[in-house]
Amino acid sequence: MGSAPPTFKPIDNPASFHEQFVMRVFNYNYIYAINLWLLLCPQWLCNDWSMGSLPLIQSWTDYRLVFVLAFWTAMAG
């Protein structure tokens, strides 16, 4: 890479390229919740979480937002 910073593409980190800032924040928090779950219960591990292995949260009606809420409730507790 020389002295240049890396350039990422949407396939490398799709959460960073979501057009809505709020959905980007929810996706990162969902990834935090998944990582906490894997720390407690490592039943499915992967060496590379890119290439769409975790689908993005696209709307407010996605059920995975409950996991984000549960994650932050557990962290606050």
Buried (B, 14 or more C-beta within 10 A) or exposed (E): EEEEEEEEEEEEEBBEEBEEEEBBBBBBBBBBBBEBBEEEEEEEEEEEEEEEEBEBBEEEEBEBBEBBEEBEEEEEE
